[in-house]
């Protein structure tokens, strides 16, 4: 399997500013051999134009993905939606991967 590279964007608190507010840093984690497929989109036009695009990514088994992460796929940044699901067979040692749903809202 060749797949494609997806970059996880993970925010971590790196300290506090002079007023005690958290300061955030973003680290990038590149993950190779991912499968990506579209899972739908919606469009709303009541008062404003807004589109929502959804993807599903299957990361290699064991990849840590947090619900607070974002992912850069094909040059676009998406939010992780919900909790990642690790898929493995209860009958064999087959480990399919970590399924993650992504969404990008524009407008």
Helices and strands as residue ranges (DSSP letters): E 4-16, E 22-44, E 50-59, E 70-73, E 76-88, E 95-106
